[in-house]
Amino acid sequence: MMNQLSRVVARSGLLKGDPDYHFIRASMLIIFLSFGYQKWFEYEAQVLIPFISNGPLISWMYPVFGIRGASIFLGITEWTICLLLFWGIWNRTAGVLGALGSCGTFVATVTIIPFMPNGWDEVAGGFPAMTNNIPFLVKDVVLLAASFYLLKQDVVRAGSTSATNYLIRLIATAMAGLGLLRDNLEYYLLRAAMVYIFAAFSYTKWHQYGAQLMIPFISHSPFIFWLYPAFGIRGGARFLGASEWIIFALVYGSEPLALSVRPSPSSRRLRSSRSFRVAGMLRPDSPRWLGRWRS
């Protein structure tokens, strides 16, 4: 069955031209464009108050800029990151800087989670039963992993050319020293983030408050609105919880699907036998400074 699935995926053309890399970049562009836009308005400045106030890395913004100014500052920052990620389609240095900014953004938001008051439902036993603003922040765990994916990909791709500037060399050296250029690290971080997301959100859906929170989402979804006529409010939430637990188990316990297909042109370039080794990964025609990185 898995071999048949491999052949179907290979024939579909989904593995040509690095679609995962471009899909993640496009997703991050949409996120920073839309969230950056919201922060220019008064309503969003008010929504951000509990997040900024309890953020150990961003709480300084209110004393410096005020409530509205802090929101606008974040909007400018996010649009700048969006521009760098977009420019990174053609310019690796811009892509690396955009991915660095994206990582910093989601480090700042994920670190709010332990400090957000009333974030865990006491009726459901507290942690890990999320409530209030915590579910909104938990999604940033995956966005942080996606940002690191782009960062590592752009650093390595930039290092595969001879025209690599000092900034890229500095960032790459720092990442190599921290062990962040190890083979497939970005893949396993993305998988771990998805495991956590499905575990956390599926657990939440088994409790009454989670069922109530799901009402506007299920009611207006063209794909899952049928859950309420079929199972009711509480049953619909539990159906989703059971489904997400199954996905959690599959993602946690599965091994990467080995696809017997010809590698894409970029993959062949990145894994050429004449390439150098970067923390366990082969890359071709690279400047000598990258040859120092050994796994």
N, C-alpha and C positions, 0 to 999 in steps of 0.2 A: 504493500500500500504506500509506504513512504517513497519507494522508488518511483511509483507511478506519479505521486504528487511532485516529486523532483522534476520529472520529465514535463509535467504540465506547466509548472512554474517556469522552467527553462524555455519552453516553446512560446510562452506568453510574451516574452520580451521584457519582463519586469526586471531582469538582472542586467540589462544593458545600460551602459552609461552612468553608473553610480546613482541609481534612483533614490536610494536611502539618504545619501549625502544631500542631494538637491531637495528632496522632500522635507528633510529636517530644517534645512536653511529657509525654505519657503515658509514653513510653519512658524519659525522664529520671527521672520519678517512680519508676518501677519500679527503675531502677538505684540511685538513692540510697537508696531504702527497703531494698532487699535487701543492698547492700554496707554500709550503716550498721548494719544488724542484726548482720551477721557480726562486726563489730569489737568487740562487747561480750564476746566469748568468748576464752578463753586460747589456743585453737588458732590463731585468726586473728592474735592478737598475735605469736605466733611466726612465722607466715607473713610478716608485714609487716616483719620485721627487715631483710632485705636491701634492701627498697625504701626504708624510712625512713632507714636508715644511709647510703645512697648518694644520697639526694635532696638536692640543693643548697638547696632551699627549705624542706625539712621535717626535715632532720637535727637541728635544734635541739630537737626534741620529746623526744628521749631524755634529754638532760641536764636538761630541765625537768620532764618528767612520768614518766620511766621507761618501760620496755617496755609494761607493761599500761596505764599511764595515757595514753600516746601513742595507743594503739589506741582507748581509750575516748574520748579527745578527738576523734579523727577520726570516731568513730561519732556523737558529739553534733553535730559540725559537719555531717556528711552528712545527718543527720535534720533539722537545722535548714534546710538547703538544700532538702530534700524538702518540708518544710512550706511554705516560701516559694514554691516552684514550684507546689504545689497551691493555695495561697491566690491565686497569680497568675492563676488561672482567672477570678477575680472582681475582683482588685485589681491594677492594672498596676504600682504601686510595689513591691508584694511580688514580683511576677513579675520585675521588673528586678533586684531585690536577689538573688533566687534564681538568676537566670541569671548574674549577676556572680559569685556564690559558686561556681556550677558551672564557669564559665570558670577561676576561680582554682584550683579543685580539679584540673582536668585540665592546666593549665599546670604545676602542681607535679608531677604524675605524668609528663608527657611529658618534662620536663627531667631526669628520672632516667635516661633511655635512654642518653645519652652516658657516664654515670658508672657504669653497672651492670657489674661485673666478669664476665668470661666470658660475655658476652652474644651473641657472634658465633662461630659454629662454625669452628674453625681447619681442620678436615678438609675442609670445603666451601669453604675460601678466605677465611674471615672475612666481614666486611660485604659484602653485605647478608643473609647467611645467618643467620637468627635462631635462637637456642637459649636454653635455660633460661628466665629470667624476661622476656626481651625481647618475645616475642609477646604476653604479657599486657599490657605497657605500650603496645605499638604501637596496639592497638585504641583507646586514649584519644585518638589523633589525630582519629578520627572523632567521638568524644564531645566533644572540644574544639570542633570545627566546629559540631556540633549545639547546643552551649551558646551559641556566638556567634550562631547563627541565632535562638535564643530571645531573647537579649539585644537584638539589633537590632530584632526584631519588636516586643517589648514597649516599647522606648524610643520607636519611631516611633508605635505605637498609642497610647501614653500622651500623646505630643505632639499627637495629633489631637483632643484635648479641651481645653476652656478651663480645666478644673480641674487644671492640672499644677503639682505642688509644686516647691519649690526643689531638692530632691535630684534629681528627674528632669531638671530643667533643667541642673543641674551635670553630671550624667553625660552627657546628650545633647551638651552643649557640648564636653566633653572628647572624646567619640567623634567629633564632627564635626571637631574640630581635628586629630585623628589620621587623618582620612580613612576612618573606619570606618562611615560612613553612606552610602557611595557606592552607587549603584544596583546591585542584584543581587550585592553583594559576598558575602553569606552563601551564596548559591547556588553561586558559583564556589569558595568555600572548601570547601563540602560535597563538590562534585565533585572537587576536588583531593585532599581527604582520602581519598575512595573510590578514586581512581586509585592513590594511594600504598599503601593497604591491599591492594588486589588485586595490585599489583606485588610487594610484599614477601612476602605469604603464598604467592603462586603460586611464587615463586622457591624458597622454603623447601621446598616439597613435592617438588622434584626431587631431593632429597638423602636418603640413607638415614636419617639421624637424624630428618628430618621425617616420613618414612614410619612410623617407630617411634612417634613422638609422636601420630600420627593414629589409632593402633589403637583406643584406647578410644572415640574419637569416632565413627569409622566403624562400629565393631562395634555400637554401641548406638543408632545413628540409624535411625529407621523409614523414612527416605527414601533413604539412601545405603549401607545395610548390604550391598546386593547387589554393591557394587564389589569386595569381596573374593572372593566366588565367581567373579565374572566376570574379574577382572584380577589377583588376588593382592594381597599387602600393598604391594609396591613399585609395582605397576601401578595400584592403586587411588589411591595418593597422586599418581602422575604424571597420572592421568586428571583428578583435581581440579585439579592445577597447570595443565594445559593448558586446562581450562575457565575457570579464573580469569584466565589470560592473555588469553583471548578476551574476557572481560568487561572486563578492563583496557583492551584496545585499543578496545573499543566505547565505554566511558565516556570515555576520553581523546580519542578522535577525533570523537565525535558532537557535534552542535549541539543545543541545546534544541528539543524538539518543539513546534512552534507549533500550538496547539490552537484551532480556530475555534469557540469556544464563548462563550456569554454569561458575563461575569464574575460571580462570586458577589457577594452584597450587600455583604460587607465589602470586596471588591476595588473595587466601584464607589464605596464611600465613600472608600477610600484613594486613588483615582485620579480623583476628581471634577475637572471642569474649573475649579471655583471654589476648588480647593485651593492650598495654598502649596507651595513647593519646598524639600525637605530633601535636600541633597546629591544632587540629581538625581532624587529621588522626589517625586511629588505627593501631598499629604495635605490633606484638607479641614478647614475651620473651625478652624484652628489658632491658638494664641495668637501674638501678634506676635513673641515672642522667638525663635520658630522661623523667622521670615521672614529672619533674618540668614544662614541657612545657604544657601549657593549652590554649585552644582556648578561 
